[in-house]
């Protein structure tokens, strides 16, 4: 056999041996994980959120968790004790939070009527100068309408009490699951259309962002009035200037897992001080031996002041756990993630589906020019680096999830372009009489061809 024929097989054999050594050394897993990360949309959204400054601009959130320990102190009832909820609200409002989101199901009366009355009394006595209080409204599918996404609100035991309270809002915390049953998105508002008068409910994310940025409640009212006209009357005129990005749905930037010992990224407060984006406090630590909340002077204001407080439940009987890109999480922690990342999303430029497609086409044109200029291996590296560099820039302008949709669409177009280009080359070779050999790589080197 001629040396040239042997030499032709030496290079691929040496490369195969090198790859085998890398695999035996255990390094292939790291390479595989890195490659998988570049194709993991959920992970890239989190990276893009961090790179685009979502954590720095995030609303700091503190979760008061009515967990298993707190429930055990009350004999493990089947729902969060209303007396405890009332005590926690009284305590928190004295600690100068940005606002409070009560993520507790109040659609049915509790077992203790006196405790329900105590909670109503807290709502009735909520001062007009107190931080905004968002009370979760629960929804279920409206089977009377053809729209699969149509929801109707369940009753609220305190609806009559809070109706005229300017600093108490009924909130719709609607997290949306994709076809794989993984929660990735949240809804900015929930509109209910009726033959008579519809209703529009703000999300806690919208309420929290308004509180964190000093927006008046009137801005939320204007947005909700517009959404009601847009959805029910199909009238999208006179769009309010806030929020800048009024997309009906957007991805949640999962910035933290909520575990007690997990690292939380840092946000920068308006005074320039860095603070953890998320803190989690067991409700049991805020209770005395009598099960009542501790006196306000015995509780530090530091975990609450200047932060948006979520009062929610993670105990098993709450039945409020959902699969997310970072594992199974209680609904309250999903809401906390959405609240924390909302400012970066709501301040971004809203872009339509047509706008995303147009930008993806421009990006594809640039990628295609690179792929025509460089070898395939070099072009793939250059395109990957350009994509990673563009994500934080586009994420800051158009929100992380929109940026990722644009870049992924451009890469999909490039893959289709390469596939069609290869198919045309095969067809041309077939017409030139190469037959089945058209499927093989050229056997001659570039020097021999020259």
PLY file of the C-alpha trace (Angstrom):
ply
format ascii 1.0
element vertex 450
property float x
property float y
property float z
element edge 449
property int vertex1
property int vertex2
end_header
0.00 0.00 0.00
1.36 3.46 -0.90
2.44 5.80 1.88
-0.13 8.36 0.73
-2.95 5.87 1.30
-1.62 4.98 4.77
-1.12 8.63 5.65
-4.71 9.38 4.72
-5.87 7.16 7.62
-3.23 8.22 10.15
-4.77 11.60 10.92
-8.31 10.35 11.69
-6.81 7.44 13.68
-4.73 9.87 15.76
-7.77 12.10 16.36
-9.85 9.07 17.39
-7.10 8.02 19.82
-6.98 11.54 21.30
-10.74 11.56 21.82
-10.48 8.12 23.43
-7.85 9.38 25.89
-10.02 12.39 26.77
-12.97 10.07 27.42
-10.90 7.72 29.59
-9.63 10.66 31.64
-13.23 11.60 32.52
-13.06 15.01 30.81
-15.65 14.14 28.17
-18.49 14.68 30.65
-17.43 18.30 31.12
-17.32 18.81 27.35
-20.70 17.13 26.98
-22.20 19.30 29.74
-20.84 22.46 28.10
-22.30 21.44 24.74
-25.65 20.61 26.34
-25.68 23.98 28.13
-25.47 25.79 24.79
-28.62 23.96 23.68
-30.50 24.32 26.99
-32.92 27.19 26.49
-33.87 27.39 30.17
-30.23 27.65 31.25
-29.47 30.23 28.58
-32.40 32.36 29.75
-30.93 32.38 33.27
-27.46 33.21 31.93
-28.87 35.93 29.71
-30.83 37.37 32.64
-27.66 37.55 34.73
-25.53 38.97 31.89
-28.19 41.55 31.01
-28.25 42.86 34.59
-31.55 41.31 35.71
-30.12 40.43 39.12
-28.64 43.89 39.68
-31.97 45.55 38.87
-34.06 42.90 40.63
-36.62 43.66 43.30
-35.32 42.12 46.56
-37.86 39.61 47.88
-38.32 38.08 51.33
-40.50 35.00 51.68
-42.18 34.35 55.00
-42.71 30.65 54.63
-45.58 28.96 56.41
-43.68 25.69 56.35
-44.04 22.30 58.03
-42.60 23.60 61.33
-45.15 26.43 61.47
-47.99 24.07 60.66
-46.85 21.59 63.30
-47.15 24.31 65.94
-50.86 24.50 65.09
-51.41 20.75 65.06
-50.95 20.32 61.29
-54.27 21.70 60.01
-55.15 21.23 56.34
-54.59 24.92 55.49
-52.56 27.88 56.70
-54.09 29.11 59.99
-55.88 32.41 59.33
-54.92 33.68 62.79
-51.23 33.24 61.93
-51.70 34.96 58.57
-53.37 37.92 60.28
-50.58 38.17 62.86
-47.89 38.07 60.17
-49.60 40.86 58.22
-49.78 43.03 61.34
-46.09 42.39 62.00
-44.79 42.96 58.47
-46.59 46.25 57.81
-44.57 47.85 60.64
-41.21 46.89 59.06
-41.26 49.31 56.09
-41.42 46.79 53.22
-41.92 47.90 49.62
-45.15 45.92 49.66
-46.67 42.59 50.62
-48.06 39.75 48.53
-50.35 37.40 50.44
-50.10 34.16 48.44
-52.64 32.20 50.51
-55.86 30.63 49.24
-58.76 32.64 50.67
-61.43 31.27 48.34
-63.16 29.32 51.14
-64.02 30.06 54.73
-61.68 28.52 57.28
-62.54 26.06 60.03
-62.32 28.86 62.65
-64.83 31.62 61.91
-63.23 33.86 64.56
-59.86 33.59 62.78
-61.51 34.55 59.47
-63.04 37.59 61.18
-59.63 38.48 62.61
-58.12 38.40 59.11
-60.94 40.55 57.72
-60.30 43.03 60.52
-56.64 43.29 59.47
-57.74 44.06 55.91
-60.31 46.58 57.11
-57.73 48.33 59.27
-54.96 48.42 56.63
-53.85 52.08 56.70
-53.94 54.17 53.54
-50.30 55.10 54.08
-49.22 51.49 54.59
-47.26 49.58 51.90
-49.41 48.14 49.12
-50.91 44.75 49.95
-51.61 42.34 47.08
-54.05 39.56 47.97
-53.96 36.48 45.75
-57.13 35.68 43.87
-57.52 32.08 42.76
-58.86 31.18 39.30
-60.23 28.16 37.50
-60.99 27.41 33.85
-64.18 28.95 32.55
-65.97 26.06 30.85
-68.71 28.35 29.54
-66.33 29.94 27.02
-64.66 28.49 23.95
-61.28 30.05 24.79
-59.10 27.37 26.43
-57.16 30.06 28.34
-60.30 31.72 29.71
-60.35 31.78 33.51
-62.87 32.92 36.06
-62.08 34.03 39.61
-63.07 31.96 42.59
-64.78 33.73 45.52
-62.69 35.69 48.03
-63.82 35.64 51.66
-62.67 39.23 52.18
-63.74 40.73 48.83
-66.32 43.09 50.35
-63.86 44.32 52.99
-60.99 45.18 50.63
-63.12 46.56 47.78
-62.72 50.18 48.92
-59.19 49.95 50.31
-56.88 51.95 48.00
-53.71 50.15 49.17
-55.08 46.61 48.89
-55.24 45.03 45.45
-56.62 41.70 44.34
-53.80 40.02 42.42
-53.68 37.27 39.82
-50.56 35.18 40.27
-50.93 33.05 37.15
-47.90 30.92 36.28
-48.12 29.08 32.98
-46.83 25.60 32.17
-45.63 24.55 28.73
-46.58 21.33 26.95
-44.02 19.41 29.04
-45.81 20.53 32.26
-42.85 22.74 33.24
-43.68 26.23 34.51
-41.61 28.78 32.58
-43.89 31.77 32.04
-46.04 34.22 33.97
-48.98 36.36 32.97
-48.74 40.13 33.45
-52.45 40.48 34.13
-55.57 38.33 34.11
-58.65 39.62 32.29
-62.11 38.16 32.82
-64.68 39.16 30.19
-68.37 39.15 31.10
-71.44 40.19 29.15
-71.95 43.01 31.61
-68.68 44.29 33.06
-65.34 42.50 32.91
-62.51 42.62 35.41
-58.76 42.92 35.07
-56.42 41.78 37.85
-52.78 42.86 38.11
-50.08 40.29 38.72
-47.99 40.60 41.90
-45.02 41.18 39.57
-46.66 44.30 38.17
-47.68 45.54 41.64
-44.21 44.89 43.09
-42.39 46.61 40.22
-44.62 49.66 40.57
-43.87 49.79 44.30
-40.12 49.30 43.77
-39.91 52.07 41.15
-42.18 54.53 42.94
-45.02 54.28 40.43
-48.46 55.45 41.65
-51.34 53.00 41.82
-53.03 55.03 39.07
-50.46 53.71 36.57
-51.58 50.14 37.33
-55.23 51.17 36.98
-54.59 52.74 33.57
-52.81 49.62 32.35
-55.59 47.32 33.60
-58.28 49.49 31.97
-56.39 49.27 28.67
-55.99 45.49 28.98
-59.72 45.15 29.66
-60.51 47.08 26.46
-57.87 45.19 24.49
-59.05 41.71 25.48
-62.81 42.15 25.82
-63.55 44.94 23.30
-60.61 44.24 20.95
-59.63 47.89 21.30
-55.87 48.32 21.65
-55.81 52.10 21.21
-54.40 54.54 23.78
-51.81 52.14 25.15
-50.39 53.47 28.44
-46.71 54.36 28.57
-46.09 52.06 31.55
-45.06 49.32 31.65
-42.77 49.75 28.68
-43.01 46.03 27.89
-46.67 45.10 28.16
-46.37 41.61 26.66
-49.24 39.50 27.95
-46.90 36.64 28.86
-43.15 36.35 29.32
-40.61 33.91 30.66
-39.70 33.80 34.34
-36.04 34.52 35.00
-35.38 31.88 37.64
-32.69 33.64 39.68
-32.76 31.40 42.78
-33.96 27.99 43.92
-35.22 29.15 47.29
-33.36 26.50 49.29
-32.32 27.66 52.74
-28.58 27.28 52.16
-28.54 28.07 48.43
-26.53 31.04 47.22
-28.66 34.03 46.24
-27.38 36.63 43.76
-27.02 40.22 44.89
-29.21 43.13 43.86
-28.33 46.79 44.22
-30.74 48.91 46.26
-31.48 52.53 45.25
-29.05 53.68 47.96
-26.27 51.66 46.29
-26.07 48.96 48.96
-25.91 45.36 47.70
-28.41 42.96 49.21
-29.41 39.34 48.53
-32.14 39.13 45.92
-33.96 36.50 47.98
-34.35 35.69 51.65
-36.47 32.94 53.15
-37.71 33.07 56.74
-39.71 30.34 58.43
-42.92 31.66 59.92
-42.14 29.53 62.99
-39.18 31.79 63.84
-41.56 34.78 63.98
-43.90 33.04 66.46
-43.73 32.93 70.21
-44.58 30.03 72.49
-48.24 31.04 72.45
-48.20 30.65 68.63
-48.90 34.36 68.20
-46.50 36.48 66.19
-43.66 38.03 68.18
-44.01 41.66 69.25
-42.74 44.03 66.56
-39.92 45.33 68.78
-38.47 41.81 69.04
-38.19 41.38 65.27
-35.48 43.06 63.23
-36.64 45.23 60.33
-33.55 44.34 58.27
-35.01 41.27 56.47
-38.10 43.27 55.43
-37.29 46.97 55.03
-36.95 48.01 51.39
-37.90 44.52 50.20
-41.10 43.06 48.75
-42.48 40.49 51.19
-44.28 37.35 50.07
-46.31 35.43 52.65
-46.79 31.93 51.27
-46.88 28.26 52.18
-44.53 25.41 51.33
-46.01 22.75 53.63
-47.15 19.53 51.97
-50.89 20.09 52.52
-50.75 23.27 50.44
-50.46 21.09 47.29
-48.79 23.99 45.53
-45.60 22.55 44.04
-44.81 22.80 40.35
-42.02 21.55 38.10
-39.75 24.34 36.88
-36.49 24.45 34.88
-34.58 24.33 38.16
-36.60 21.58 39.82
-39.86 21.31 41.75
-40.68 24.55 43.60
-43.56 25.82 45.77
-45.79 28.37 44.09
-44.64 31.09 46.49
-41.00 30.70 45.38
-42.05 30.73 41.71
-43.90 33.98 42.42
-40.83 35.35 44.24
-38.66 34.58 41.20
-41.13 36.29 38.89
-41.34 39.35 41.18
-37.57 39.63 41.49
-36.89 39.47 37.74
-39.86 41.57 36.63
-38.15 45.03 36.52
-35.67 43.95 33.84
-38.52 42.50 31.77
-41.07 45.29 32.19
-38.52 48.01 31.39
-37.44 46.27 28.16
-38.70 47.27 24.72
-41.74 45.25 23.72
-41.20 43.50 20.40
-43.89 41.84 18.30
-43.63 38.42 16.66
-43.00 40.16 13.33
-40.25 42.27 14.91
-38.55 39.19 16.35
-38.68 37.49 12.94
-37.25 40.54 11.19
-34.34 40.78 13.63
-33.74 37.04 13.39
-33.54 37.37 9.59
-30.93 40.14 9.88
-28.93 38.05 12.32
-29.25 35.00 10.06
-27.89 37.00 7.13
-24.81 37.89 9.16
-24.35 34.28 10.31
-24.78 32.99 6.75
-22.10 35.39 5.51
-19.74 34.06 8.17
-20.49 30.44 7.30
-19.73 31.10 3.63
-16.46 32.79 4.49
-15.05 30.28 7.00
-14.68 26.52 7.25
-17.61 24.79 8.95
-15.73 24.17 12.23
-14.47 27.75 12.39
-17.86 29.18 11.40
-19.62 27.20 14.15
-17.24 28.59 16.78
-17.56 32.14 15.46
-21.37 31.92 15.31
-21.51 30.50 18.87
-19.27 33.26 20.24
-21.25 35.93 18.41
-24.51 34.50 19.80
-23.21 34.48 23.37
-21.95 38.05 22.96
-25.26 39.25 21.53
-27.51 37.65 24.14
-26.79 40.08 27.02
-26.98 43.07 24.66
-30.31 42.01 23.16
-31.50 40.79 26.57
-31.05 44.25 28.04
-32.97 45.85 25.17
-35.73 43.32 24.49
-35.83 41.16 27.68
-33.87 37.88 28.08
-36.51 35.51 26.72
-37.12 37.67 23.62
-33.37 37.89 22.99
-33.06 34.13 23.15
-35.99 33.63 20.77
-34.32 35.95 18.23
-30.91 34.26 18.44
-32.34 30.71 18.40
-34.51 31.56 15.38
-31.45 32.90 13.53
-29.47 29.74 14.33
-32.39 27.57 13.16
-32.46 29.52 9.90
-28.72 29.00 9.52
-29.09 25.25 10.06
-31.83 25.11 7.43
-29.65 27.18 5.07
-26.74 24.75 5.51
-28.99 21.74 4.97
-30.49 23.17 1.78
-27.05 24.21 0.52
-25.73 20.66 1.07
-28.78 19.13 -0.63
-28.26 21.36 -3.68
-24.59 20.33 -3.90
-25.62 16.64 -3.80
-28.22 17.22 -6.50
-25.71 19.02 -8.69
-23.17 16.21 -8.26
-25.80 13.61 -9.10
-26.68 15.45 -12.31
-22.98 15.54 -13.22
-22.88 11.75 -13.13
-21.18 11.08 -9.78
-23.95 8.69 -8.75
-23.86 7.39 -5.19
-20.32 8.78 -4.78
-21.84 12.23 -4.47
-22.62 11.25 -0.85
-18.90 10.83 -0.05
-16.40 13.47 0.95
-13.96 14.57 -1.79
-10.99 12.17 -1.74
-8.49 14.76 -2.93
-6.86 17.40 -0.76
-7.27 21.11 -1.61
-3.63 21.12 -2.89
-4.35 18.20 -5.26
-7.52 19.87 -6.49
-5.54 23.07 -7.16
0 1
1 2
2 3
3 4
4 5
5 6
6 7
7 8
8 9
9 10
10 11
11 12
12 13
13 14
14 15
15 16
16 17
17 18
18 19
19 20
20 21
21 22
22 23
23 24
24 25
25 26
26 27
27 28
28 29
29 30
30 31
31 32
32 33
33 34
34 35
35 36
36 37
37 38
38 39
39 40
40 41
41 42
42 43
43 44
44 45
45 46
46 47
47 48
48 49
49 50
50 51
51 52
52 53
53 54
54 55
55 56
56 57
57 58
58 59
59 60
60 61
61 62
62 63
63 64
64 65
65 66
66 67
67 68
68 69
69 70
70 71
71 72
72 73
73 74
74 75
75 76
76 77
77 78
78 79
79 80
80 81
81 82
82 83
83 84
84 85
85 86
86 87
87 88
88 89
89 90
90 91
91 92
92 93
93 94
94 95
95 96
96 97
97 98
98 99
99 100
100 101
101 102
102 103
103 104
104 105
105 106
106 107
107 108
108 109
109 110
110 111
111 112
112 113
113 114
114 115
115 116
116 117
117 118
118 119
119 120
120 121
121 122
122 123
123 124
124 125
125 126
126 127
127 128
128 129
129 130
130 131
131 132
132 133
133 134
134 135
135 136
136 137
137 138
138 139
139 140
140 141
141 142
142 143
143 144
144 145
145 146
146 147
147 148
148 149
149 150
150 151
151 152
152 153
153 154
154 155
155 156
156 157
157 158
158 159
159 160
160 161
161 162
162 163
163 164
164 165
165 166
166 167
167 168
168 169
169 170
170 171
171 172
172 173
173 174
174 175
175 176
176 177
177 178
178 179
179 180
180 181
181 182
182 183
183 184
184 185
185 186
186 187
187 188
188 189
189 190
190 191
191 192
192 193
193 194
194 195
195 196
196 197
197 198
198 199
199 200
200 201
201 202
202 203
203 204
204 205
205 206
206 207
207 208
208 209
209 210
210 211
211 212
212 213
213 214
214 215
215 216
216 217
217 218
218 219
219 220
220 221
221 222
222 223
223 224
224 225
225 226
226 227
227 228
228 229
229 230
230 231
231 232
232 233
233 234
234 235
235 236
236 237
237 238
238 239
239 240
240 241
241 242
242 243
243 244
244 245
245 246
246 247
247 248
248 249
249 250
250 251
251 252
252 253
253 254
254 255
255 256
256 257
257 258
258 259
259 260
260 261
261 262
262 263
263 264
264 265
265 266
266 267
267 268
268 269
269 270
270 271
271 272
272 273
273 274
274 275
275 276
276 277
277 278
278 279
279 280
280 281
281 282
282 283
283 284
284 285
285 286
286 287
287 288
288 289
289 290
290 291
291 292
292 293
293 294
294 295
295 296
296 297
297 298
298 299
299 300
300 301
301 302
302 303
303 304
304 305
305 306
306 307
307 308
308 309
309 310
310 311
311 312
312 313
313 314
314 315
315 316
316 317
317 318
318 319
319 320
320 321
321 322
322 323
323 324
324 325
325 326
326 327
327 328
328 329
329 330
330 331
331 332
332 333
333 334
334 335
335 336
336 337
337 338
338 339
339 340
340 341
341 342
342 343
343 344
344 345
345 346
346 347
347 348
348 349
349 350
350 351
351 352
352 353
353 354
354 355
355 356
356 357
357 358
358 359
359 360
360 361
361 362
362 363
363 364
364 365
365 366
366 367
367 368
368 369
369 370
370 371
371 372
372 373
373 374
374 375
375 376
376 377
377 378
378 379
379 380
380 381
381 382
382 383
383 384
384 385
385 386
386 387
387 388
388 389
389 390
390 391
391 392
392 393
393 394
394 395
395 396
396 397
397 398
398 399
399 400
400 401
401 402
402 403
403 404
404 405
405 406
406 407
407 408
408 409
409 410
410 411
411 412
412 413
413 414
414 415
415 416
416 417
417 418
418 419
419 420
420 421
421 422
422 423
423 424
424 425
425 426
426 427
427 428
428 429
429 430
430 431
431 432
432 433
433 434
434 435
435 436
436 437
437 438
438 439
439 440
440 441
441 442
442 443
443 444
444 445
445 446
446 447
447 448
448 449
